[in-house]
Amino acid sequence: MSVITQPTDLLRRQDPQMADVLDGEARRQAGTLQLSAAENFTSTAVLAALGSPLANKYAEGYPGARYHGGCEYADLAEQIAVERAKALFGAEHANVQPHSGSSAVLAAYAALLRPGDTVLAMGLPYGGHLTHGSPANISGQWFTFVGYGVDGGTGLVDYRQVQALARAHRPRAIVCGSISYPRHLEYSAFREIADEVGAYLIADAAHPIGLVAGGAAPSPVPYADVVCATTHKVLRGPRGGMVLCGAEFAERIDRAVFPFTQGGAQMHTIAAKAVAFGEAARPAFATYAHRVVSNARVLAGALEEHGFTVTTGGTDTHIITADPAPLGVDGPTARGRLAAAGMVLDTCVLPYGDQRGVRLGTAAVTTQGMGEPQMLRIAEMFAAALHGEAARTRTEVGELTAGFPPYGE
């Protein structure tokens, strides 16, 4: 095993209990199929930055204006991350301090809204995120959210409905983004609607931002006032968030991140973000991003052939959402059977009724080097697992993953 997939000898000597946990997680990741749409494998360089001495540094504030001394290298790391993010996405300003995608979205709200303002966003029953108005989330408690949905037949965003709701409710902001929408959003259409009603446009691009970096998805940056994103998922960086915006909103966004919603930046994570941005700027990443999409399309088509109902009839991204009901099970049951067979994914709401289906993605398996033959095989294993052949399928999963180790031999 590589040093990445097992704890160091020092950790083994000092904390064998935690070393066992990390060993177990490494084996789990390597020996099962990671098909969660929100997960990926970072590079070893990203992992090295996460374990760097910057993990020790407290650096409240921004480069050149810190509240702690000894920040000269922390400043350099953040400046590199900011400049790389701006160049990668063509943005005038980037804030790389948000600890998560949710933190990034809440910072956007803090910068542009006031408690009680009306916000138009994708409704939770159609794939909206918790930060898009869930009553259990601060967004739903501080703001008045109106939810738009998708067409019940096609599963696609109904832009005429979005426009009608915007005209009726005159929101202060419109949020475009979803955790389970497999198609490209028409950012220009959202921009036109926002301009018509005088609303800010916030793009929650947590899922597609990695595809944007690789040129495999349209960019929201030219259209949205603020773009919120994660740095993991397809982007293949550390778990964290970022905010992109134009120069006119830069100061408001920075103040909303620090000191309004967060304290000290996680400098080791920011260094790892910089590494990931640098990797995403290389031609190899563009090849990877397009392969993620082609794998998803092949897998979606194969799942349909095996009886699944794939929402929207396919995908433009790394995300596939599907209804396993034709195979005699619901989403939660399917997830459990697939997990028992070594295939890890999530459930999601379906764009019709109140059923839950499955949500999966191809980012991690593509990072491992899998291609079309493996996508066809995965679809076959899905069907077998849901037909009660978990033990045999688990063996096949082990055979498949053995040929595609996440970090090499």
BANU-651362 format. One record per residue: x, y, z of N, C-alpha, C in turn; residue in one letter. Coordinates in steps of 0.02 Angstrom, whole numbers, plus 50000, padded with zeros to 5 digits. Layout:
N
XYZXYZXYZa ...
END
This chain:
409
500424994050000500005000050000500445006350000m 500215011649970500585017949970500505021350037s 500925026450048500885030150111500215033550118v 499875034950061499235038350064498695033750092i 498755027250081498215022750099498335019050164t 498845020950201498905018050267499225023250314q 499065023150378499355027950424500105027050429p 500445032450445501165032050453501345027850513t 501975025550515502205021650571502155025650636d 502275032150632502235036350691501535036250721l 501025037050679500335036850704500185029950732l 500415024850699500295018050723500575017150793r 501165019950805501475019250872501125023550924r 500925029650904500655034250954499905033350966q 499535031250915498815030750923498555024950880d 498685018850901498485013050860497725012750849p 497325015250895496605015050886496405019250825q 496665025450821496505029650763496835027050700m 497415024150706497745021150647497305015650618a 496995011850661496545006550637495945009550600d 495685015150626495125018450593495325020850523v 495905024050518496125026550454496285020950405l 496575015650431496705009750389496045007050362d 495545006650407494905003950386494575008250333g 494615014850341494315019350291494675018750224e 495335018150226495715017350164495505010950128a 495415005650165495194999350135494484999950108r 494055003450145493365004250122493345008150056r 493725013550052493725017449991494015013649932q 494535009749944494865006149890494484999949869a 494094997049915493784990649901493044990949882g 492764997049881492064997849861492035003249807t 491475003549772491385008549720491105014949750l 491485020349743491275026849770490875030449716q 490215030049722489765032849671489345038649697l 489515041249755489165047149779489345053049734s 488835056749713488945062349667489345067949699a 489405067949766489735073349801490445071549822a 490695065749801491355063549825491825062149767e 492475062449784493005061149736493635059149773n 494165057549737494815056349767495275062249750f 495545065549801496025070849788496685067849764t 497115072149739497785069949722498205069249785s 498775065849778499225065349835499515072149853t 499585076649804499835083349818499345087249861a 498695086549847498185089849889498215087049960v 498275080549967498325077550033498945079950070l 499495080850034500105083350065500005090350093a 499665094650055499535101450080499075101350141a 498595096750142498145096250200498525094250263l 499055090450254499445088250312500065092450323g 500075098650297500665102850300500685106950365s 501245110250378501305114450438500805120250440p 500495122050384499995127450386499395125450428l 499335119050444498795116850489498885119950558a 499485122250574499635125050640499485132550643n 499365135750586499375143150584498685146250592k 498635150850638498035154850647498105161150605y 497615162650562497695168250516497025171650504a 496725174350557496105178150548496235184250505e 495755185650460495835191350417496015189250347g 496315193850310496505192650240497245194450230y 497545192150175498255193650163498405201050170p 498915202550209499115209450221498715212850276g 498205209650302497785212650355497565207250403a 498045203750432497895198350479497875200950551r 497525197050593497495198650664498005194750704y 498425191050670498955187150702499615188350666h 500155187650703500815188450674501045181950641g 501605182550605501905176650575501515173750517g 501165178050479500725175650426501015176550356c 501675177650351501945179150285501835173350235e 501905167150259501805161550213501065159750206y 500685160950258499955160150252499685165050200a 499945171250201499725176150151499895173850081d 500505171250072500695168850005500245163249982l 500105158450026499675152850008498985155149986a 498705159950024498035162350006498045166449942e 498555170549933498605174449872498665169949811q 499045164649816499115159849761498435156649746i 498085154549799497425151349790496945156249756a 496925162449778496475167349751496625168649677v 497255169749661497445171249592497305165349546e 497425159249570497285153349529496535152449518r 496145153749570495415153149562495155158249513a 495375164449518495165169749473495335167949400k 495935165549390496155163749322495765157749296a 495655152849339495325146649318494605147949296l 494265152349331493545153449318493395160149286f 493905164149272493785170549240493395175349283g 493525175249348493165179449396493595185449416a 493275191049431493635196949453493865196249526e 493495192349564493655191649635493505184549658h 493915182149703493805175549732493945175749807a 493505172749846493625171849917493665164349929n 494235162049953494365154849959494335152550032v 494075156750076494065154950147493465150850170q 492885150850136492315147050162492495139750178p 492265137450236492425130750258492035125450220h 491485127350187491065122550151490655126150098s 490315122350057489855125350009489285129050044g 489035126150099488505129550136488745136150165s 489355136350190489635142550215489685147750160s 489855145550100489905150250044489215153150027a 488705148950025488035151350009487785156150063v 487885154450126487655158850180488025165450179l 488665165450159489035171650153488735175950097a 488535172850042488215176649988487575179850012a 487175176150050486565179050078486725184850125y 487235183850167487415189150214487645195450179a 487965194550121488225200350085487675204150048a 487165200650024486685203649979485995204750009l 485825201250063485145201250089485105203850160l 484495204950182484345206550251483805201750275r 483805200050340483285195450365482595197650344p 482205192750320481525194150298481465194850223g 482025195850188481995196650115481715190250082d 481405191150025481135185449987481665182949938t 481735176349935482225173149890481865167749850v 481985167549786481715162449742482255157249728l 482125150949744482625145649735482275139149718a 482645134249694482355127849679482075124749744m 481455122649742481135119849801481465113349823g 481485112249888481795106149914481495099749886l 480835099449873480565093249844480805091849773p 481145096749742481375095849673482135095549667y 482485095649724483205095249722483565101249749g 483205105949781483525111549813483935109349873g 484455113149889484885111549946484575114250011h 484835111850068484595114350132484655121950137l 485185124750108485285131950111484835135750063t 484395132150029483915135349983483225135950016h 483225136550082482605138150116482325132750162g 482715127650178482465122650224482295125850291s 481715124150320481535126950386482005124750441p 482385119550429482875117250479483535121050473a 483605125050420484235128650406484135136050419n 484685139550433484645146650447484335150350388i 484435147750326484155151150268483385151450271s 483075145950292482355145750296482075149450355g 482495150750405482265154250464482375161850460q 482855163850420483005171050414482695174350353w 482545170350302482295173250239481645169850219f 481275173050175480655170250150480785167150082t 480795160650079480955157150016480325155149979f 480355156049914479845153649868480185148549823v 479895142649816480215137349778479945136549708g 480405136149660480195134149592480355126749584y 480035123649534480115116549525480345114749455g 480175108649436480335106249369479705103449337v 479715102749272479155099949237479045092649257d 478435090949275478295084249298478405078849247g 478375080649183478475075649131479195074849111g 479555080549101480245080249077480755080349133t 480565083049191481045083749245481495089749237g 481375093949186481795099649171481515105949204l 481955110649219481745116949248481265120449200v 480705122749228480205126349189480355133849198d 480695136749149480895143749155480305148549152y 479775146549120479175150849121478875151149191r 478915145449228478685145549297479135149949340q 479785149449329480255153649367480095160949355v 479975162749292479815169649276479165171949309q 478655167649305478005169349335478075170349411a 478445165949444478535166649516478935172949533l 479425174449492479825180549504479395186749497a 478965186749446478535192549437478025193249494r 477795187549519477285187749572477575189649639a 478195187449655478465188249722479015193549726h 479275195849670479795201049669480345199649719r 480695194049712481205192149760481805196949760p 482135197249816482755201149820483325197549785r 483285190749785483805186749752483485180549722a 483785178149669483605171749639484215167149642i 484095161049665484635156149670484535150849617v 485045149649577485015144249528485535138949547c 485305132849556485745127449576485355122049611g 485645116049613485295110249640485805105049661s 485585100449704486025094949724485895088649683i 485375088849640485215082649604484955083849533s 485075089849506484845091349438485385089249389y 485265084349344485795081649303485925085349238p 485555090749225485625094349163485945101249174r 486215104249121486485110949126485935115949137h 486065120749180485595126249191485715131649138l 485175135049119485225140549072485335147049112e 485965148549126486115154249168485885160749136y 485905161149069485685167249036484935168449047s 484545163049050483825163849062483705166349134a 484075163649181484015165949250484215173349255f 484745175249218484975182149220484435186849194r 484115185049139483585189249111483005190049161e 482825184549194482275184849242482465189249302i 483085188349326483315192449382483325199849365a 483555201449305483575208449284482875211349278d 482405207349255481725209849246481415212049312e 481565208349366481245209849430481725213449478v 482315215149455482795218749497483085214549553g 483205208149539483475203549590484205202149579a 484555200649633485235197949626485175190749600y 485685188549564485705181549542486295178149576l 486125173049616486635169049652486645162149621i 487205159949596487285153249569487595148749622a 487235143549640487525138449685487795132949639d 488435133449623488745128949575489175123749609a 488965121549668489345116649706489495110349666a 489005108049628489115101849589489455103049523h 489245107749481489545108249415490205111949411p 490445115049465491025119549460491645115849434i 491735109549452492305105849426492255104749351g 491655103449327491555102749255491675109449220l 491475114949252491615121549225492365122549218v 492745120649269493465121449267493775117549209a 493485111849193493745107749139493435109049072g 493015114149067492695115749004492155110948982g 491895107149029491385102149013490685104349033a 490605110449057489955113149076489985120749068a 489415123949053489415131249047489555134549113p 489865140349110490055143949171489515148849192s 489365149149256488885154149281489215160949294p 489885161149293490235167249312490035173349271v 489955172849205489765178849167489055181349181p 488645177349212487935178949220487735180549292y 488035177149340487815177949410488185183649444a 487845186849491488175191949532488675188649578d 488485182949605488915179149651488855171749633v 489415168349632489435161149620489725157749682v 489345153149710489565149349768489725142249746c 490245139349775490445132649752490825128949807a 490885122449796491325118349838491975117249800t 492475115149836493125113749804493265106249800t 492795102249824492875094949816492445092749757h 492075087549762491675084849707492105084249644k 491855086149586492225085049524492875089049523v 492905094749558493505098949558494095095349589l 493965090449629494485085849654494975089049703r 494715094049740495135097249790494925095049860g 495155098749911494975097049980494255098949994p 493955096250046493285098150064493285105450088r 492895109550053492875116650070492455120350020g 492425126950027492015131049983492395137049957g 492085140749912492355147049886491785151249858m 491915157649851491435162349822491785166249768v 491465166649709491715170549653491225176249640l 491485182149622491035187749609491405193049570c 491035198249549491335203949516491635208649567g 492025213349543492375218049588491885222049631a 491295223549604490825227649641490565224449705e 490595217749707490355214249767490935211549810f 491545212749791492115209649824492155211249899a 492105217649916492165219549986491585216750027e 490985216749999490405214250036490465206650048r 490715203049998490815195850007491345194550058i 491905198050055492445196850102492225198150174d 491855203550184491615205050252491095199950276r 490715197250228490205192250247490525185750268a 491095183950236491445177850255491805179050322v 492225184150325492555186050387492495193550396f 492235195850451492125192250513491395190150526p 490945191050477490235190150492490045182850503f 490275178250462490045171250468490595166450489t 491225168350485491775163850503492315167550542q 492725163550576493315166250609493935164750568g 494425161750600495065160450568495015155750509g 495385157350456495395153150397495785146750411a 495595141450377495965135050382496505135150329q 497105137350349497615138850300497875132550264m 497895126850298498105120750264497615118850209h 496965120050222496455118550171496505123550114t 496645129750129496735134750075497325133050032i 497875130750062498455128550023498255122649978a 497855118050005497635112349965497175114549909a 496765119649921496345122449867496785125249812k 497315128749831497765131549781498065125949738a 498265120549769498545114849732498025112249683v 497405111349706496875108749663496725113449605a 496725119949618496605124749564497155124249512f 497775123449535498325122749488498255116449446g 498045110949478497935104749441497375105449390e 496845108949409496265109649365496405114049305a 496935117949307497115122249251497505118549197a 497695112349210498095108549163497655104949111r 497925103849051497535100449000497265093649021p 497645090049063497415083449085496765083749122a 496645089249158496025089849196495435090849148f 495525094449095494995095349046494805088549016a 495305084549001495165077748976494775073849027t 494975074349090494625070949144493905073149150y 493775079749149493095082349158492635079849102a 492875079849041492455077448986492335069848992h 492835066349018492745059149027492245057649082r 492225061849134491725061049186491025061349156v 490905066149111490255066849080490105061049034v 490585059048993490455053448948490315047048986s 490675045949042490535040149084489835040449113n 489625046349134488955047049163488415045549111a 488525047849051488025046648998487975039148981r 488555035848978488555028648965488215024949021v 488375026749083488085023349141487335024549144l 487105030649130486395032149131486025027949079a 486305027549019485985023548967485955016148985g 486485013649015486505006649035486015005149091a 485935009849138485455008849191484745008549163l 484595012649114483935012349082483825005549050e 484335002849018484274996348986484144990849037e 484364991949099484254986949152483624988349192h 483214993049170482564993949201482465000149242g 482985003849258482915010049296482565015349254f 482205019749287481945025649253482415031449270t 482785033749221483265039149231482915045849221v 482935050049271482585056449266482895060749212t 482495064649180482655069049122482895065049062t 482875058449066483085054249011483835053749001g 484225056249049484945055849042485295060949085g 485875063349062486265068149102486725072249057t 486875078349078487385082449046488005083049090d 487965080249150488475081449201488745074849228t 489015075149289489245069049322488685065749361h 488105069049367487555066749409487055062549369i 486845057049399486295053049374485795052249430i 485165053749417484635052249465484155047449432t 483975042349470483575036949439483085034149489a 482535031449462482015028249501482085020749493d 482215017049548482275009749543481615006149550p 481055009849553480395006749563480245001249512a 480425002049447480284996549400480614989949418p 481134990249461481464984149483481174981649549l 480634984949572480284982549632480524985249698g 480934990549698481174993349761481145000949758v 481135004149817481175011349820481895013549829d 482005020149831482685022749836483065020449898g 482785021249959483155019150019483315011650019p 482845007549996482975000349993483534998949943t 483515002349886484035001349836484715003349863a 484745008949898485375011149926485655005949974r 485225003050016485444998050063485704991750029g 485354989449978485574983449942486224984649904r 486284990549875486894992149839487484992849886l 487364995849945487904996349994488144989550016a 487674984850026487854978150046488274974749992a 488184976849930488564974049874489204978049860a 489344983149900489964986849892489914992849846g 489314995449835489225001249792488905006849832m 489275012249842489075017649887488785023449848v 488165025349864487845031049832487325033849879l 486925038649854486455042149897485745041349870d 485265043349912484575043949887484435051249873t 483895052549837483705059449821482965059649809c 482685065649813481985066449795481935065849719v 481365063249696481235062749625480775068549604l 480825070649542480445076549520479705075249508p 479425070149540478715068849533478485065049595y 477905066549620477645063149680478085064549740g 478095059949787478505060649847478985054749855d 479155051449800479605045749804480335048049809q 480735043449834481455044649835481785039649787r 482245042149747482625037949702483345037649725g 483785036049678484495035849694484855041249655v 485385043949686485805048949654486515046249654r 486835046249596487515043849592487915048249545l 488575047649549489005051649507489615047649485g 489945050249434490505046549404491185049849416t 491225054849459491855058349469492395053849497a 492245050249551492755046249584492995040349542a 492525036749512492725030949472493115033049410v 492965039149385493355041649328494055043449351t 494125046349410494785047749438495195041349442t 494865035849458495215029349463495415026549395q 495185029549341495365027249275494855023049240g 494255022449268493745018349237493435021849177m 493205017849129492915020549068492275017049049g 492095017248986491465014548963491365007148980e 491855002748971491734995648989491544994749062p 491874998649105491734998149176491045000949193q 490825006249157490155008949170489625003749152m 489725000249098489244995049078489234989549130l 489814987849156489854982549207489524984849272r 489624991149291489304993749352488554993349346i 488284995149288487554994849279487304987649287a 487674982849261487494975849269487494973849343e 487994976249380488044974549451487484977849491m 487284983949471486714987249502486094982649499f 485944980549438485344976449428485394969949467a 485974966749466486064960449502485954961349577a 486244966749605486174968049676485444969149696a 485074972749654484374974049671483934968049659l 484184963149624483814956949615484014951649666h 484374953749719484524949349775485174945549770g 485614947649725486244944049717486824948049748e 486734950349809487224954649841487894951349851a 487904945149873488534941749888488964941049824a 488644938649771489024937849709489254944549682r 488814949549687488994956149662489554959149702t 489554957949768490094960649810490764957849788r 490784951649769491404948749744491624952049679t 491144953349635491294956649572491534963749583e 491244967249631491474973949647492204973849670v 492364969049712493054968349735493544967049678g 493334962949631493754961549573493854967749530e 493314971649522493364977749482493814982949515l 493694984349578494084989549612494814987649619t 494964981249623495664979049629496074981349568a 495754982049512496104984249452496164991649444g 495834995449490495845002749485495955005849554f 496525004749586496645007549652496655015149651p 496355018449700496305025749699496985029349695p 497485026449727498145029749730498705025249704y 498545020849659499055016649630499245010949678g 499695006949654499905001249695500325003449753e 
END
